[in-house]
Amino acid sequence: MAYDKDFRLPEPAHNLTIEGRRRAAVSGVTDVESFDENEIVMTTTMGTLVLRGEELRIGRLSLDTGDVVVEGSVGKVEYEDNVRPEGGLFRRLFK
């Protein structure tokens, strides 16, 4: 069997589920750019996603599967663009 150097795994599908404005489950996350208690910025397969609110925290993070769970008071959800930045927080940490 020949090795295909251009083979890439398919990107995970992007979904966003908000439960009662207290919990957000996001799939298709490729990187977390920044986070604090008022804002979490993440790169998804559909562009940059920004969650704003109060007392936000990342309850679960798995970049292997592309899943992130955010807990706290979600006040605003915004997609900034479909352009991927050059590197995120975790990519810079583990270079």
C-alpha positions as CSV (number, residue, x, y, z in Angstrom):
1,M,0.0,0.0,0.0
2,A,1.4,3.4,-1.0
3,Y,1.8,6.2,1.5
4,D,-0.1,9.3,0.6
5,K,1.7,12.3,2.1
6,D,-1.2,14.6,1.5
7,F,-3.7,12.5,3.4
8,R,-5.6,14.4,6.1
9,L,-8.2,13.3,8.5
10,P,-11.5,15.0,7.9
11,E,-12.2,17.9,10.1
12,P,-14.8,17.3,12.8
13,A,-18.3,18.7,12.2
14,H,-19.0,22.0,14.0
15,N,-22.0,22.1,16.4
16,L,-23.0,24.5,19.1
17,T,-25.5,23.7,21.8
18,I,-26.5,26.1,24.5
19,E,-28.4,24.7,27.5
20,G,-30.3,27.3,29.5
21,R,-27.6,29.9,28.9
22,R,-25.6,28.1,31.7
23,R,-23.7,25.6,29.5
24,A,-22.4,25.6,26.0
25,A,-21.1,22.4,24.2
26,V,-19.0,23.1,21.1
27,S,-17.7,20.5,18.7
28,G,-15.4,21.0,15.7
29,V,-13.0,23.1,17.8
30,T,-9.4,23.1,16.5
31,D,-7.8,25.6,18.9
32,V,-8.6,27.8,21.9
33,E,-7.1,31.2,21.3
34,S,-7.8,32.9,24.7
35,F,-10.1,32.6,27.7
36,D,-11.0,34.4,30.8
37,E,-14.1,34.6,33.0
38,N,-15.8,37.1,30.5
39,E,-14.7,35.8,27.1
40,I,-13.6,32.6,25.4
41,V,-12.2,32.7,21.9
42,M,-11.9,29.5,19.9
43,T,-11.1,28.5,16.4
44,T,-13.6,26.0,14.9
45,T,-14.0,24.4,11.5
46,M,-16.5,27.1,10.7
47,G,-14.4,30.1,11.8
48,T,-13.6,32.0,15.0
49,L,-16.2,31.6,17.7
50,V,-16.4,34.1,20.6
51,L,-18.5,33.3,23.7
52,R,-19.0,36.2,26.1
53,G,-20.7,36.3,29.5
54,E,-19.9,36.1,33.1
55,E,-18.1,33.5,35.3
56,L,-17.2,31.5,32.1
57,R,-14.9,28.5,32.6
58,I,-13.9,25.6,30.4
59,G,-15.4,22.6,32.0
60,R,-14.1,20.1,29.5
61,L,-11.5,20.4,26.7
62,S,-10.4,17.8,24.2
63,L,-8.7,19.1,21.1
64,D,-8.2,15.5,20.1
65,T,-11.9,15.1,19.5
66,G,-12.6,18.8,19.0
67,D,-15.0,19.1,21.9
68,V,-15.2,22.0,24.4
69,V,-17.8,22.5,27.2
70,V,-18.1,26.0,28.6
71,E,-19.9,26.6,31.9
72,G,-21.1,29.9,33.3
73,S,-23.5,32.6,32.2
74,V,-23.5,32.8,28.4
75,G,-24.6,36.3,27.3
76,K,-23.4,36.5,23.7
77,V,-22.3,34.2,20.9
78,E,-20.5,35.6,17.9
79,Y,-18.7,34.2,14.8
80,E,-15.9,36.7,13.8
81,D,-14.8,35.3,10.5
82,N,-13.8,32.1,8.6
83,V,-10.1,32.9,8.5
84,R,-7.9,30.8,10.8
85,P,-5.3,32.6,12.7
86,E,-1.7,31.6,12.6
87,G,-1.6,29.8,16.0
88,G,-3.5,29.6,19.1
89,L,-2.8,29.5,22.8
90,F,-2.2,25.7,22.9
91,R,-0.3,25.6,19.7
92,R,2.1,28.3,21.0
93,L,2.4,26.5,24.4
94,F,3.4,23.2,22.9
95,K,5.7,24.2,20.1
